Amino acid sequence: MDRSRLQEYATLLAKKGVAVIPGEEVWINANLDQVEFVRMVVEECYKAGAKKVRVRFSDNKISRLSYEYMALKDLKKVPEYTISEYRYMVKNLPSVLHIISDDPDAFKGIKQSTLSKSSLAVRKKIKPYRNKMDGKYKWCIAAVPSKEWANIIFPKLKEEDREDALWEAILNTCRVDGKAVQNWDKHNENLSNKCKALNEMDLQYLEYKSSNGTDFKVELIKGIRWGGGAELTSDKRIFNPNIPSEEVFTSPLSGSCEGLLVASKPLSYNGQLIDGFSIRFKDGKVSEVKAKKNQKLLEQMVSMDDGAGKLGEVALVPFDSPISNSGLLFYETLFDENAACHVALGAGFKELLPNGENVTTEEAKKLGLNDSMIHVDFMIGASDLEIVGTSFSGKKTVIFKNGNWAF
């Protein structure tokens, strides 16, 4: 892969992803697959003025060994040094860059109940700290290839060509073409204009219909805003939480939706793939799930806690988008969710509420925001998806037609 393009991507993540400002601290979480690229990002963060850059490496294979050999009671524990790190983050609010390169099948064969019970226990202990940081710090999720990930996406290519092919796909969908920073300035402006238009519509309901069986209606929270592209912290620092990103999103009213959503792409969850699935909602909560692959895992996911079976996000993504047009199934939510309209089960976005950065978790729940230990996106967009919005005054507007924006 051309080193100059990798350097441009590293610059993009530092300048537009976490948008480093002089004097701040940056934490980078990454797997061991692309150490050389991580070095590039570290240098770009320092060039942008970071006073300190900390890198925390992990490895899927090592994580798998933990699940294979550790007792469940030990997997459920959160060590004091981890809690100390979260306390430090709450106090100092470092910018955090997550560089993922996961293997979609990393935990295939691991007992599903072990994955679910251990992850739920850990999330319960760290969620209070995450809640205190919501809307107050800059973060970004981006991706680099791993050998295992490339093998799944490009099995027909020669083995030595697969990682380069995945690099090419990542860079293209992230608009890295020699003028990446300028591209993202323009892209952020376009997404901001869509948010502004939707906010002005003052929508109360969205109704989804598609020939694949999707027939669904969801209610939105009065006064909540739409977000997309660049976001702002409570002290007005700008950043891009996802690179790539094509979505405009908001959080619905918890417990107020009805109908059937049919997934249009597989879901990678806890290192395993859930495929060929649909979810039915009744009285605002999941009433039935069906899956051709990993039905039990899907059942466990929607019952993780009281909020796991309710929606925390609805997101609008045109079917005619760079990721969709690539024709690739990435088996990674960061990309696949930006190829199609999607929703998320679990926690909503407190920062989208009016004065959200100053709203407590309990206050947000009273306003109708869903709360949960999970936030799991799944894709429902299709080439014939139609979405009709109804405002609080009763005006109807076609939002999506034939899978794309209708305005």
Summary of the structure (lengths in Angstrom):
residues: 407
radius of gyration: 20.4
end to end distance: 38.9
largest distance: 58.6
contacts: 1378
relative contact order: 0.13
helix: 37%
strand: 27%
